[in-house]
Amino acid sequence: MSTLKRSEATTARVASTPSNPGAPWAPVERTRDGVPEVTVHWVAENLDVGGSVVIDVREPHERNDALGHVADSELVPLATLEAAATHWDRATPV
């Protein structure tokens, strides 16, 4: 998640969730490189809505730096993401 100037991103809607098929669940901005991101402001305002889980894929030393992290987010370093995802509830938005 990063903060982007509106001119650097386009706003789209993400796919539906298993618990609410057909309904977009968050505004997604795409970086100049096409990477989809949900803004930090949206996450802060909507984290508890719908039982969402925020996954932080940074390394532990990155999570604990000056930028901090989202409270109650789950730390899953990117190298372990695929294995960790096999244990997640598929009905919970991530």
Buried (B, 14 or more C-beta within 10 A) or exposed (E): BEEBEEEEBEEEEEEEBEEEEEEEBBEBBBEEEEEEBBBEEBBEEBBEEEEBEBBBBBEEEEBEEEEEBBEEBEBBBEEEEEEBEEEEEEEEBE
